[in-house]
Amino acid sequence: MTQILINSSVMAETETSPVPDHLQNQEPMQLGDQGDRPSDFSEVEIVEKREIYIRKDQDETDSHQNKLKSGPLMGGNGGGGGGDELLQPLPLLPQPQPPPSLLRKSLSSIGDDPPPRQRLDRSRSSSAFAFDVPAIGKFFRDRSNSFSSAIANHISSIRDTTTTTTNAANVTEFNLSGLKVTVQLKENEDGFDSDDESAKPPIRPNKTLAGLKGRVSFFSRSNCRDCRAVRSFFRERGLKFIEINIDVYPSREKELIQRTGGSNVVPMIFFNESLFGGLVALNSLRNCGELEGRLREMVGRKCTDAAPRAPVYGFDDDDEDGEEDRTDEMVGIVRVLRQRLPIQDRIAKLKIVKNCFLGSELVEALIQHLDCGRKKAVEIGKEIARRHFIHHVFGENDFEDGGHLYRFLEHESFIPKCFNFRLSTNDSEPKPAAVVSQKLTKLMFAMLESYASEDRRHVDYTGISNSEEFRRYVNLAQDLQRVNLLSLSGNEKLAFFINLYNAMIIHAVIRLGCPEGMIDRRNFFGEFQYVVGGQPYSLTAIKNGILRSNQRQPYSLSRPFGGGDKRLELAMLKVNPLIHFALCNGTRSSPRVQFFSSEGIEAELRCAARDFFREDGIEVDLDDRIVHLTRIIKWYNSDFGTEKETLKWIIQYLDASKAGLLTHLLNDRGPISIVYQDYDWSLNS
């Protein structure tokens, strides 16, 4: 086998090169003559023998190979002064460019536009311009890291600037010499906006009372002024407490009487199991500065089982006034009728009437079951209808024997829309409507005292939905199904329906959410219903049908109740304009949520109107002679009269400042412009 020793780095370039003139007469290179340095060449097996000539330009390559043999990688010494020399790339390959700062001085001395060939020669021939390739890589890595860090810092600064701008209203900065102090307002722990002056103030825990191991509890009632003062006192000092509202938990009133020795006066405060006293005792200790010491003395130890226990969610009282287990005396008969009557769809007045039966069929069933005469069976049928177990499908009569069609209450078409109806009719004996209304109002007062701001303009609907008060309210609302509303007096009826409207708004927001848009609002106020006294009542029916004497709602062509509707018997005979400042529809521009008593309904309505106009219901611009009024007055202008009459009527509910300005505008007989404010439909949460 023949061997040829060729420099592998130049073989491909020189293999096909033409032979220069100055090499025509020279001896060809003999193969195998370079055996003294076999380590520098490759061993290649060839088939035929060829002569290879090297061009004149290859002397540069040879020079480079000599450096390879004598360089530090080959174990030799550098060509310079015996030191190590950097390994340079081939001259015809792309040359790495050093940083501009390294060559600025040398390039300025050479010239601005050197020939390409000279530029290549300079990069490899002069040791003064030699540079380390790994150093260049490190340089670029460092520069890349610096560039990335600069970008990250810039983005972070933008984010910080945005956050600072957003929270500028909550942050105050003091720039002192060598010191920067940042003061940020504490967020409100009750979930209300801290910018709103009407919201609850933030709770600041008292660090001196943080280590108390015992329990502070007090008995209270709904809508009690002294109880509200005790509650606010504990909240302001960040003191954890347990409130036992005996209007929400009636059975706990017996415990209060037992612990106090025969008194049910509230508020009554307990430190662990020890009775402390009421609001007077609390104020006396606070004024003399001994409250914290007394608290540490009485609540510094762990609470025992003898202390008043905390209310438990989901457990009803065993007995509330002895009425819980009392069922209607007609329930037994009704249950038999539900099983025996042929309930089916029938055709009447060219309509398909679903789930109905004939009056004669009910009479026959009663005769068979009770073994009585037909006249007696008809009287029992009328009593069943008066108790709202059954109704005439067209509302024509209470009950008559014959071919009239009737249906049970649970089969009415409006039942699926009623949120106080659960699968079947409430079989308990109907309670007086005034009693049921009073209980519902106490529960609603308890909800607002725990889950609303002090001015009642902001409501925590999430907290209410998870509360024991709301669970009891939903259960108690079922008692409205068969109450007798005709027994209510005028003031009782007015307070009943105002309170029911405000309670249904809270229930509707929790179940359906806040309506968005005109169509959603129309469905919200028209589709959410309660069955009360055997009839369906939506929010629109209560406001426009009952409280506004069956008048059309804004932008509507029909009245809520048609002719022959039994609900017309309950409509108010005359519209009281003050109801518009007592009804809260769950928005920010509506009046604050509140509940009223039948005894003082007139005075409370006037107070509600003063509160509404005191805040933002009216603004008087004396210079431009413009009165800015709430849009509620525009929507229901038929309840108030003409614009001038409305302004005169409003004066009696304004404070001295606004009343004086408006009186001045009305007395000088000049033109007055009325501008109606925009209505904010956002939720009052």
C-alpha positions as CSV (number, residue, x, y, z in Angstrom):
1,M,0.0,0.0,0.0
2,T,1.3,3.4,-1.0
3,Q,1.1,6.3,1.4
4,I,0.8,10.0,0.7
5,L,1.5,12.7,3.3
6,I,-0.5,15.8,2.6
7,N,-1.3,18.8,4.7
8,S,-5.1,18.2,5.2
9,S,-5.9,21.8,5.8
10,V,-4.9,22.9,2.2
11,M,-5.5,19.8,0.2
12,A,-9.0,20.7,-1.0
13,E,-7.9,24.1,-2.0
14,T,-4.8,23.1,-3.9
15,E,-5.9,19.9,-5.5
16,T,-7.4,21.5,-8.6
17,S,-5.3,24.6,-8.8
18,P,-3.3,25.3,-12.0
19,V,0.4,25.1,-11.8
20,P,2.1,28.6,-11.7
21,D,4.7,29.5,-14.3
22,H,7.5,29.7,-11.8
23,L,6.9,26.1,-10.7
24,Q,6.9,24.6,-14.2
25,N,10.5,23.5,-14.1
26,Q,10.8,22.5,-10.5
27,E,10.9,19.0,-9.2
28,P,7.5,17.8,-8.1
29,M,7.0,17.1,-4.5
30,Q,7.8,13.5,-3.7
31,L,5.4,11.6,-1.7
32,G,6.7,10.2,1.5
33,D,9.5,12.8,1.9
34,Q,8.0,14.3,5.0
35,G,8.2,11.3,7.3
36,D,10.2,13.2,9.9
37,R,7.0,14.8,11.2
38,P,4.2,12.4,10.7
39,S,2.2,13.8,13.5
40,D,1.4,16.9,11.5
41,F,-0.2,15.2,8.6
42,S,-2.9,12.8,7.7
43,E,-2.4,9.3,6.4
44,V,-4.5,8.8,3.2
45,E,-4.8,5.8,1.0
46,I,-4.9,6.6,-2.7
47,V,-5.6,4.6,-5.8
48,E,-3.3,6.5,-8.2
49,K,-0.3,8.6,-7.9
50,R,-0.7,12.3,-8.6
51,E,1.5,15.4,-8.6
52,I,0.2,18.4,-6.5
53,Y,1.5,21.9,-7.0
54,I,1.1,24.6,-4.4
55,R,0.3,28.2,-5.3
56,K,2.4,31.1,-4.4
57,D,-0.3,32.3,-1.9
58,Q,0.2,29.1,0.1
59,D,3.3,30.5,1.7
60,E,1.0,32.3,4.1
61,T,-0.7,29.0,4.9
62,D,2.7,27.4,5.5
63,S,3.6,30.2,7.8
64,H,0.4,29.6,9.7
65,Q,1.2,25.8,10.0
66,N,4.6,26.7,11.4
67,K,2.9,28.6,14.1
68,L,0.7,25.6,14.8
69,K,3.7,23.4,15.2
70,S,5.5,25.8,17.5
71,G,2.5,27.2,19.3
72,P,1.5,26.4,22.9
73,L,-1.0,23.7,21.7
74,M,1.8,21.8,20.0
75,G,4.1,22.0,23.0
76,G,6.5,24.4,21.4
77,N,7.4,28.1,22.1
78,G,5.8,31.1,20.5
79,G,7.6,33.0,17.7
80,G,7.7,36.2,19.7
81,G,10.0,36.4,22.8
82,G,9.6,32.8,23.8
83,G,6.2,33.4,25.5
84,D,2.9,31.7,24.7
85,E,1.2,33.0,21.6
86,L,-2.5,33.0,20.9
87,L,-3.8,30.7,18.3
88,Q,-5.2,32.7,15.3
89,P,-7.8,31.6,12.8
90,L,-7.0,31.1,9.1
91,P,-6.6,34.3,7.2
92,L,-9.3,33.5,4.6
93,L,-11.9,32.7,7.3
94,P,-14.2,35.3,8.8
95,Q,-12.3,37.2,11.4
96,P,-13.8,38.0,14.8
97,Q,-14.2,41.7,15.5
98,P,-12.9,42.9,18.8
99,P,-14.8,45.6,20.8
100,P,-14.5,49.1,19.3
101,S,-12.7,50.4,22.4
102,L,-9.8,48.0,21.8
103,L,-9.1,49.0,18.3
104,R,-10.2,52.7,18.3
105,K,-6.7,54.0,18.8
106,S,-5.0,51.6,16.3
107,L,-7.7,52.2,13.6
108,S,-7.5,55.9,13.9
109,S,-3.7,55.8,13.3
110,I,-4.0,53.5,10.2
111,G,-6.8,55.3,8.4
112,D,-10.5,55.4,7.8
113,D,-10.7,53.2,4.7
114,P,-7.9,50.7,4.4
115,P,-7.8,48.1,1.6
116,P,-9.5,44.8,2.4
117,R,-6.2,42.9,2.0
118,Q,-4.3,45.1,4.4
119,R,-7.1,44.8,7.0
120,L,-6.8,41.0,6.9
121,D,-3.0,41.2,7.2
122,R,-3.2,43.5,10.2
123,S,-5.6,41.2,12.1
124,R,-3.1,38.3,12.0
125,S,0.4,39.6,11.6
126,S,0.9,42.1,14.4
127,S,1.0,40.8,17.9
128,A,0.1,44.2,19.3
129,F,-3.5,43.7,18.1
130,A,-3.8,40.1,19.2
131,F,-6.9,39.4,21.4
132,D,-8.2,36.4,23.3
133,V,-11.3,34.8,21.7
134,P,-12.7,33.5,25.1
135,A,-12.3,37.0,26.4
136,I,-14.5,38.2,23.6
137,G,-17.1,35.6,24.4
138,K,-17.1,36.6,28.0
139,F,-17.4,40.2,27.0
140,F,-20.5,39.6,24.9
141,R,-22.0,37.5,27.6
142,D,-21.4,40.2,30.2
143,R,-22.8,42.8,27.8
144,S,-25.9,40.6,27.2
145,N,-26.5,40.2,30.9
146,S,-26.2,43.9,31.5
147,F,-28.6,44.6,28.6
148,S,-31.1,42.1,30.0
149,S,-30.8,43.6,33.5
150,A,-31.4,47.1,32.1
151,I,-34.5,45.9,30.3
152,A,-35.8,44.2,33.5
153,N,-35.1,47.2,35.6
154,H,-36.9,49.5,33.1
155,I,-40.0,47.2,33.1
156,S,-39.9,47.1,36.9
157,S,-39.7,50.9,37.1
158,I,-42.7,51.2,34.7
159,R,-44.7,48.8,36.9
160,D,-43.7,50.7,40.1
161,T,-44.7,54.0,38.5
162,T,-48.1,52.6,37.4
163,T,-48.7,51.2,40.9
164,T,-47.7,54.5,42.5
165,T,-50.0,56.4,40.2
166,T,-52.9,54.0,40.9
167,N,-52.4,54.3,44.7
168,A,-51.5,57.9,44.6
169,A,-54.7,58.8,46.5
170,N,-53.9,56.4,49.3
171,V,-50.1,57.1,49.7
172,T,-48.5,60.2,51.1
173,E,-44.7,60.8,50.8
174,F,-42.5,63.0,52.9
175,N,-39.1,63.8,51.4
176,L,-36.7,64.8,54.1
177,S,-32.9,65.3,54.0
178,G,-31.5,61.8,53.8
179,L,-34.7,60.2,54.7
180,K,-37.9,59.2,52.8
181,V,-41.0,58.4,54.8
182,T,-44.0,56.7,53.1
183,V,-47.3,56.6,54.9
184,Q,-50.0,54.4,53.4
185,L,-53.6,54.3,54.7
186,K,-54.7,51.0,56.1
187,E,-57.2,49.1,53.9
188,N,-60.7,48.8,55.3
189,E,-61.1,45.3,56.7
190,D,-64.9,45.3,56.2
191,G,-64.6,45.3,52.4
192,F,-65.8,48.9,51.9
193,D,-64.0,51.5,49.9
194,S,-61.7,53.6,52.1
195,D,-62.2,56.7,49.9
196,D,-65.9,56.7,50.7
197,E,-66.5,58.8,53.8
198,S,-69.8,57.0,54.5
199,A,-68.1,53.6,54.6
200,K,-67.1,51.9,57.9
201,P,-63.9,53.2,59.4
202,P,-61.0,50.8,59.3
203,I,-60.6,48.6,62.4
204,R,-57.4,49.2,64.3
205,P,-56.7,46.3,66.7
206,N,-55.6,47.3,70.2
207,K,-52.2,45.7,70.7
208,T,-52.6,45.8,74.4
209,L,-55.7,43.6,74.2
210,A,-54.3,41.2,71.5
211,G,-53.3,38.5,74.0
212,L,-56.7,38.0,75.6
213,K,-57.6,34.4,75.8
214,G,-61.2,34.7,77.0
215,R,-64.4,35.6,75.2
216,V,-66.4,38.9,75.1
217,S,-70.1,38.3,74.3
218,F,-73.2,40.4,74.5
219,F,-76.9,39.9,74.0
220,S,-78.7,42.3,71.7
221,R,-81.9,43.1,69.7
222,S,-82.4,44.3,66.2
223,N,-82.5,48.1,65.6
224,C,-81.5,48.8,69.2
225,R,-79.6,52.1,69.6
226,D,-77.7,51.0,72.7
227,C,-76.7,47.7,71.1
228,R,-75.5,49.6,68.1
229,A,-73.3,51.7,70.4
230,V,-71.8,48.7,72.1
231,R,-71.1,47.0,68.7
232,S,-69.4,50.1,67.3
233,F,-67.3,50.4,70.5
234,F,-65.9,46.9,70.2
235,R,-65.3,47.3,66.4
236,E,-63.4,50.5,66.8
237,R,-61.0,48.9,69.2
238,G,-60.6,45.8,67.2
239,L,-61.9,43.6,70.1
240,K,-63.3,40.3,69.0
241,F,-66.8,39.6,70.3
242,I,-69.8,37.3,69.9
243,E,-73.2,38.9,69.4
244,I,-76.3,36.9,70.4
245,N,-79.4,38.6,68.8
246,I,-82.4,37.4,70.7
247,D,-84.6,38.5,67.7
248,V,-82.7,36.1,65.5
249,Y,-82.4,33.4,68.2
250,P,-85.6,33.7,70.3
251,S,-84.8,30.7,72.5
252,R,-81.7,32.5,73.8
253,E,-83.9,35.0,75.5
254,K,-84.6,32.5,78.2
255,E,-80.9,32.1,78.8
256,L,-80.5,35.8,79.1
257,I,-83.2,36.0,81.7
258,Q,-81.6,33.1,83.6
259,R,-78.1,34.7,83.6
260,T,-79.3,38.2,84.6
261,G,-81.7,37.0,87.3
262,G,-85.0,37.8,85.6
263,S,-84.2,40.6,83.2
264,N,-84.3,40.6,79.4
265,V,-82.9,44.1,79.0
266,V,-80.3,44.5,76.3
267,P,-77.5,45.1,75.7
268,M,-76.0,42.8,78.3
269,I,-72.2,42.2,78.2
270,F,-70.4,39.1,79.5
271,F,-66.7,38.7,80.0
272,N,-66.3,34.9,79.8
273,E,-69.1,33.6,82.1
274,S,-69.1,36.8,84.3
275,L,-71.8,39.4,83.8
276,F,-70.3,42.8,83.2
277,G,-73.3,45.0,82.6
278,G,-74.8,47.2,79.9
279,L,-73.9,50.3,78.0
280,V,-73.8,52.4,81.2
281,A,-71.2,50.1,82.8
282,L,-69.1,50.1,79.6
283,N,-69.1,53.9,79.4
284,S,-68.2,54.3,83.1
285,L,-65.2,52.1,82.8
286,R,-64.1,53.8,79.6
287,N,-64.3,57.2,81.0
288,C,-62.3,56.4,84.1
289,G,-59.7,54.5,82.0
290,E,-60.1,51.2,83.8
291,L,-61.6,49.2,80.9
292,E,-58.4,47.6,79.7
293,G,-57.4,46.5,83.2
294,R,-60.9,45.1,83.8
295,L,-60.7,43.2,80.5
296,R,-57.4,41.7,81.3
297,E,-58.6,40.7,84.7
298,M,-61.8,39.1,83.5
299,V,-60.8,37.8,80.0
300,G,-57.2,37.1,80.5
301,R,-57.9,33.5,81.2
302,K,-59.3,30.9,78.8
303,C,-63.1,30.8,78.5
304,T,-64.9,27.9,80.2
305,D,-68.1,26.1,79.1
306,A,-70.1,28.2,81.5
307,A,-69.8,31.2,79.2
308,P,-72.6,32.0,76.7
309,R,-72.1,29.8,73.7
310,A,-71.6,31.2,70.2
311,P,-74.6,30.7,67.8
312,V,-74.2,27.8,65.5
313,Y,-75.1,28.1,61.8
314,G,-77.8,25.7,60.5
315,F,-79.6,24.9,63.8
316,D,-83.1,26.2,64.3
317,D,-84.6,26.8,67.7
318,D,-86.7,24.0,69.0
319,D,-89.6,26.2,69.8
320,E,-90.4,29.7,68.8
321,D,-93.5,31.0,70.6
322,G,-94.9,27.6,70.5
323,E,-96.0,28.0,66.9
324,E,-93.6,26.0,64.9
325,D,-95.3,22.6,65.2
326,R,-98.8,23.9,64.7
327,T,-100.2,22.7,61.4
328,D,-103.3,23.9,59.6
329,E,-106.4,22.0,60.6
330,M,-107.3,21.7,56.9
331,V,-104.0,20.0,55.9
332,G,-105.3,16.5,56.5
333,I,-108.3,17.1,54.2
334,V,-106.1,18.8,51.5
335,R,-103.7,15.9,51.5
336,V,-106.6,13.5,50.8
337,L,-107.9,15.7,48.0
338,R,-104.5,15.8,46.4
339,Q,-104.6,12.0,46.1
340,R,-108.2,11.5,45.1
341,L,-109.0,14.4,42.7
342,P,-108.5,13.7,38.9
343,I,-106.0,16.5,38.2
344,Q,-105.5,16.9,34.4
345,D,-105.4,19.4,31.5
346,R,-108.7,20.7,30.3
347,I,-110.0,23.1,27.7
348,A,-111.9,26.2,28.9
349,K,-112.6,29.5,27.1
350,L,-110.7,28.3,24.1
351,K,-107.6,27.8,26.2
352,I,-105.8,24.8,27.5
353,V,-105.9,24.9,31.3
354,K,-103.2,22.6,32.9
355,N,-103.4,20.7,36.2
356,C,-106.9,21.5,37.1
357,F,-110.1,19.8,38.4
358,L,-113.8,20.6,38.6
359,G,-115.5,22.1,41.7
360,S,-118.1,19.3,41.6
361,E,-115.3,16.7,41.7
362,L,-113.9,18.3,44.9
363,V,-117.4,18.3,46.5
364,E,-117.8,14.6,45.7
365,A,-114.4,13.8,47.1
366,L,-115.3,15.7,50.3
367,I,-118.6,13.9,50.7
368,Q,-116.9,10.5,50.3
369,H,-114.1,11.3,52.7
370,L,-116.1,13.1,55.4
371,D,-119.4,11.4,55.0
372,C,-121.2,14.7,55.0
373,G,-123.9,16.5,53.0
374,R,-123.3,18.4,49.9
375,K,-123.9,21.8,51.5
376,K,-121.3,21.0,54.2
377,A,-118.8,19.9,51.5
378,V,-119.3,23.2,49.7
379,E,-118.6,25.2,52.9
380,I,-115.4,23.2,53.5
381,G,-114.4,23.9,49.9
382,K,-114.8,27.6,50.4
383,E,-112.7,27.5,53.6
384,I,-109.9,25.6,51.7
385,A,-110.0,28.3,49.1
386,R,-109.8,31.1,51.7
387,R,-106.7,29.5,53.1
388,H,-105.2,29.6,49.7
389,F,-104.8,25.9,49.1
390,I,-106.8,26.2,45.9
391,H,-107.7,29.0,43.5
392,H,-110.1,29.4,40.6
393,V,-108.0,29.2,37.4
394,F,-109.5,32.5,36.1
395,G,-110.0,34.2,39.5
396,E,-113.7,34.5,39.1
397,N,-114.8,33.3,42.5
398,D,-113.5,31.7,45.7
399,F,-115.3,28.3,45.3
400,E,-118.5,27.1,43.9
401,D,-120.0,23.7,43.2
402,G,-120.4,22.9,39.5
403,G,-118.3,23.1,36.4
404,H,-115.8,25.7,37.5
405,L,-112.1,24.8,37.2
406,Y,-109.7,25.0,40.1
407,R,-106.1,24.1,40.8
408,F,-103.9,23.7,43.8
409,L,-101.5,26.5,44.7
410,E,-98.4,24.4,43.9
411,H,-99.7,23.8,40.3
412,E,-99.9,27.5,39.5
413,S,-97.9,28.7,36.5
414,F,-96.1,31.4,38.5
415,I,-94.8,29.1,41.2
416,P,-91.4,28.3,39.4
417,K,-90.6,32.1,39.6
418,C,-91.4,32.4,43.3
419,F,-88.3,32.2,45.4
420,N,-90.1,31.6,48.7
421,F,-91.7,28.4,47.5
422,R,-90.0,25.1,48.1
423,L,-91.6,22.1,46.2
424,S,-94.8,22.1,48.2
425,T,-97.2,24.5,50.0
426,N,-96.4,25.5,53.5
427,D,-98.8,23.4,55.5
428,S,-98.3,25.3,58.8
429,E,-101.2,27.3,60.1
430,P,-101.1,30.8,58.5
431,K,-99.8,33.5,60.9
432,P,-101.1,37.1,61.0
433,A,-99.4,39.1,58.2
434,A,-98.3,41.8,60.7
435,V,-96.5,39.1,62.9
436,V,-94.7,37.6,59.9
437,S,-93.7,41.1,58.7
438,Q,-92.3,42.0,62.1
439,K,-90.2,38.9,62.3
440,L,-88.8,39.3,58.7
441,T,-88.0,43.0,59.5
442,K,-86.1,42.1,62.6
443,L,-84.0,39.6,60.6
444,M,-83.3,42.1,57.9
445,F,-82.2,44.7,60.6
446,A,-79.8,42.1,62.0
447,M,-78.3,41.5,58.6
448,L,-77.7,45.2,57.9
449,E,-76.2,45.7,61.4
450,S,-73.6,43.0,60.7
451,Y,-73.1,43.2,56.9
452,A,-73.7,46.8,55.9
453,S,-72.0,50.2,56.4
454,E,-73.1,52.5,59.1
455,D,-75.1,54.7,56.7
456,R,-76.6,51.6,55.0
457,R,-75.4,52.7,51.6
458,H,-73.0,49.8,51.1
459,V,-74.1,46.2,51.6
460,D,-72.0,43.0,51.8
461,Y,-74.2,40.7,49.8
462,T,-71.7,37.8,50.0
463,G,-71.6,38.0,53.8
464,I,-75.3,38.1,54.0
465,S,-75.7,35.1,51.7
466,N,-73.5,33.0,54.1
467,S,-75.1,34.2,57.3
468,E,-77.4,32.5,59.7
469,E,-79.8,35.5,59.6
470,F,-80.3,35.1,55.8
471,R,-80.9,31.3,56.2
472,R,-83.6,32.0,58.8
473,Y,-85.0,34.7,56.6
474,V,-85.4,32.4,53.6
475,N,-87.1,29.8,55.8
476,L,-89.4,32.4,57.4
477,A,-90.4,33.8,54.0
478,Q,-92.3,30.6,53.3
479,D,-94.8,31.8,55.9
480,L,-95.9,34.5,53.4
481,Q,-97.5,31.9,51.1
482,R,-100.9,31.8,52.7
483,V,-101.0,34.9,54.9
484,N,-104.2,37.0,55.0
485,L,-103.1,40.5,53.7
486,L,-106.7,41.9,53.9
487,S,-106.4,42.0,57.7
488,L,-103.7,44.7,57.5
489,S,-104.4,48.3,58.3
490,G,-103.3,51.2,56.0
491,N,-100.0,51.9,57.8
492,E,-99.4,48.2,58.3
493,K,-99.9,47.5,54.7
494,L,-97.6,50.4,53.7
495,A,-94.8,49.3,56.0
496,F,-95.3,45.6,55.0
497,F,-94.9,46.2,51.3
498,I,-92.0,48.7,51.6
499,N,-90.1,46.3,53.8
500,L,-90.9,43.3,51.6
501,Y,-89.6,45.2,48.5
502,N,-86.3,46.1,50.2
503,A,-85.9,42.5,51.5
504,M,-86.7,41.0,48.1
505,I,-84.1,43.2,46.4
506,I,-81.4,41.8,48.7
507,H,-82.6,38.3,48.0
508,A,-82.7,38.9,44.3
509,V,-79.2,40.3,44.1
510,I,-77.9,37.2,46.0
511,R,-79.8,34.7,43.8
512,L,-79.7,36.5,40.4
513,G,-76.8,38.9,40.7
514,C,-76.7,42.5,39.6
515,P,-78.6,43.2,36.4
516,E,-76.7,44.7,33.5
517,G,-78.5,46.6,30.8
518,M,-82.2,47.6,30.3
519,I,-83.4,44.1,29.3
520,D,-81.8,42.4,32.3
521,R,-83.2,45.1,34.7
522,R,-86.7,44.6,33.3
523,N,-86.4,40.8,33.9
524,F,-84.8,41.4,37.3
525,F,-87.7,43.5,38.6
526,G,-90.4,41.6,36.8
527,E,-89.4,37.9,37.0
528,F,-88.2,37.6,40.6
529,Q,-91.3,36.9,42.6
530,Y,-92.7,35.9,46.0
531,V,-96.0,34.1,46.5
532,V,-97.8,36.2,49.2
533,G,-101.3,35.4,50.3
534,G,-101.7,32.9,47.4
535,Q,-100.8,35.5,44.7
536,P,-97.5,36.3,42.9
537,Y,-95.8,39.6,43.7
538,S,-92.8,40.8,41.7
539,L,-90.8,43.9,42.5
540,T,-92.6,45.8,39.8
541,A,-96.0,44.6,41.1
542,I,-95.2,45.8,44.6
543,K,-93.9,49.2,43.6
544,N,-96.3,50.1,40.8
545,G,-99.2,47.9,41.5
546,I,-99.5,48.2,45.3
547,L,-97.6,51.3,46.5
548,R,-98.4,53.5,43.4
549,S,-102.0,52.5,43.1
550,N,-101.7,50.3,40.0
551,Q,-100.0,53.0,37.9
552,R,-97.9,52.3,34.8
553,Q,-94.2,52.0,35.4
554,P,-91.8,54.3,33.3
555,Y,-91.7,53.5,29.6
556,S,-94.6,51.0,29.9
557,L,-98.0,51.0,28.3
558,S,-99.8,48.6,30.6
559,R,-100.7,48.6,34.2
560,P,-99.4,45.9,36.6
561,F,-102.8,44.6,37.5
562,G,-105.6,44.0,35.0
563,G,-109.3,44.2,35.7
564,G,-110.6,41.5,38.0
565,D,-107.2,40.9,39.6
566,K,-107.6,40.2,43.3
567,R,-104.4,42.1,44.1
568,L,-106.2,45.3,43.3
569,E,-107.9,45.0,46.7
570,L,-104.6,45.6,48.3
571,A,-103.5,48.6,46.2
572,M,-103.0,51.9,48.1
573,L,-105.9,54.3,47.6
574,K,-103.5,57.3,47.2
575,V,-99.9,57.5,46.2
576,N,-97.5,58.8,48.8
577,P,-94.5,60.4,47.0
578,L,-92.2,59.7,50.0
579,I,-92.2,56.0,49.1
580,H,-89.6,56.7,46.3
581,F,-87.1,57.7,49.0
582,A,-87.7,54.5,51.0
583,L,-87.4,51.9,48.3
584,C,-83.9,50.7,47.6
585,N,-83.3,48.9,44.3
586,G,-79.7,47.9,45.1
587,T,-78.0,50.6,43.1
588,R,-75.7,53.4,44.1
589,S,-78.1,56.2,43.1
590,S,-81.1,54.7,44.9
591,P,-81.9,55.6,48.5
592,R,-80.1,53.7,51.2
593,V,-81.6,50.3,52.3
594,Q,-83.7,50.6,55.4
595,F,-86.8,49.1,57.0
596,F,-89.8,50.8,58.7
597,S,-92.2,50.2,61.5
598,S,-96.0,50.4,61.1
599,E,-96.3,52.6,64.2
600,G,-94.1,55.4,62.9
601,I,-94.2,54.9,59.2
602,E,-95.0,58.5,58.3
603,A,-92.3,60.1,60.4
604,E,-89.8,57.5,59.2
605,L,-90.6,58.2,55.6
606,R,-90.1,62.0,56.1
607,C,-86.7,61.2,57.7
608,A,-85.8,59.0,54.7
609,A,-86.6,61.8,52.3
610,R,-84.4,64.3,54.3
611,D,-81.5,61.8,54.3
612,F,-81.8,61.3,50.6
613,F,-81.8,65.0,49.7
614,R,-79.1,65.8,52.3
615,E,-76.6,63.6,50.4
616,D,-76.9,64.0,46.7
617,G,-80.6,64.0,45.7
618,I,-80.5,67.7,44.9
619,E,-77.9,70.4,44.1
620,V,-78.7,74.1,43.7
621,D,-76.5,76.3,41.5
622,L,-77.5,79.9,42.4
623,D,-75.2,81.6,39.8
624,D,-76.5,79.7,36.8
625,R,-80.0,79.3,38.2
626,I,-79.9,75.5,37.7
627,V,-81.3,72.9,40.1
628,H,-79.8,69.4,39.7
629,L,-82.5,66.8,40.7
630,T,-82.4,63.0,41.0
631,R,-83.7,61.2,38.0
632,I,-86.2,59.4,40.2
633,I,-88.4,62.5,40.1
634,K,-88.3,62.6,36.3
635,W,-89.3,58.9,36.0
636,Y,-92.2,59.3,38.4
637,N,-93.2,62.9,37.8
638,S,-96.9,62.0,37.9
639,D,-96.5,61.2,41.6
640,F,-95.0,64.7,42.3
641,G,-96.8,67.1,40.0
642,T,-95.3,69.9,37.8
643,E,-91.7,70.9,38.1
644,K,-92.5,74.1,40.1
645,E,-94.8,72.2,42.4
646,T,-92.1,69.6,42.9
647,L,-89.5,72.2,43.9
648,K,-91.8,73.8,46.4
649,W,-92.6,70.4,47.9
650,I,-89.0,69.5,48.2
651,I,-88.1,72.5,50.2
652,Q,-89.6,71.0,53.4
653,Y,-87.1,68.1,53.2
654,L,-83.9,70.2,52.6
655,D,-81.4,71.4,55.1
656,A,-81.2,75.2,55.8
657,S,-78.5,75.9,53.2
658,K,-80.1,74.2,50.2
659,A,-83.6,75.3,51.3
660,G,-82.5,78.9,51.4
661,L,-80.9,78.8,47.9
662,L,-84.0,77.1,46.4
663,T,-86.3,79.5,48.1
664,H,-84.4,82.5,46.7
665,L,-84.6,81.1,43.2
666,L,-88.4,80.5,43.5
667,N,-89.2,83.9,45.0
668,D,-87.4,86.2,42.5
669,R,-89.7,84.9,39.8
670,G,-86.8,84.3,37.4
671,P,-86.4,81.3,35.1
672,I,-85.1,78.1,36.7
673,S,-83.5,75.3,34.8
674,I,-83.9,71.8,36.1
675,V,-81.2,69.3,35.1
676,Y,-81.7,65.6,36.0
677,Q,-78.7,63.8,37.3
678,D,-77.3,60.6,35.7
679,Y,-78.4,57.5,37.4
680,D,-75.7,55.1,38.6
681,W,-77.0,51.5,38.1
682,S,-73.9,49.8,39.6
683,L,-74.4,47.6,42.7
684,N,-74.3,49.2,46.1
685,S,-71.8,46.7,47.4
